[in-house]
Amino acid sequence: MTNLVLVASSDLQVGDFVDLEGDLYADPRHNHPAFDCLYMEVVEVERESDACVAIGFEGFDIVGFPPDHVLKVLRPATSASSNDPTS
């Protein structure tokens, strides 16, 4: 079982699966067809500066996010979480 949880870009880890559909930085025009049906796997996380975390995604690209930008991440369910956007 998995849950979507909200995670700051600075806290993403390689192997996380992220929902980028409609994301302000990765999909600002809401027009990337893969984002409609796929979670993108994080393959690289690099702190570029105090204001930017570069996240590389499998089969997509590298996107720069502010460190406090919140993303929806698919994580294994453990217990009820206050970060769960569905609760």
N, C-alpha and C positions, 0 to 999 in steps of 0.2 A: 504494500500500500504506500502511496506517495501523497504529499501535500505540496501546494504552492505556498511558499513563504516569502516574505519581503526581506531582502538582503541588500545592504549598502554595497556599491560597486567595490569599495576598498576591502570588503570582506568576502568577495567571491573567491572560489578555489578552483584550480584545475580539476576538471571532471564534473563540475556543476552543469546542470541543464537549465538554460534561461529562456523565458518567454519574452521575446523582443518585439512582438506584434504591437505596433503603435508607439514604441518607445521614442521618447523625445529626441534621443541622440542616434539610435540605430535605425529607426524607421519613422523619421519625422513626417513623411508624407503618407504614412499608412498604406504603402503600395508595394512592399516586398512580398511576393507570393509565397515564399517558403515560410515566412513567419506566421501565416494563417494556420499552418498545420504541423509545424515542427518546433521543438525546443532546440536551441542552439547550444552545443557543448563548448564549454570554456576550455581552451587549450593553452592559454597564456595569460598571466596577470603580471603587469609591470607598473610600478609607481613611477610615472614620468616626471611628476613634479608635485608640489603641495596641492595643486589645483587639478591634477589630471591622473587618472588611473587608466592605462591602456589595457583593454581586454581583447584577446584574440579568440575568435570563434572558429570551430571546425567548419570548413566549407563556406565560410563567409568572409570575414575581414577582421581587421583590428579596429575597435571603436574606442575613442577617448571619452571617459565619463568623469564628471566631478566625483570626488571620493564619497560624498554623501548622497549621491544619486541612488535611489532605491529601485531594485529590479525584482521581478517575480521569478523565483527559483524553485525548480522541482526538487524536493528533498524526500528521502524516505520518512514515512510517518513514524514518530516515536511516541509522542503524547500530545495532548492539546497544547497548542502554542499561541501565545498572544500575538505572534507575528503572522499568523494564518489569516490571509485576506478574506477567506470564506467564512470566518466566524464572526 
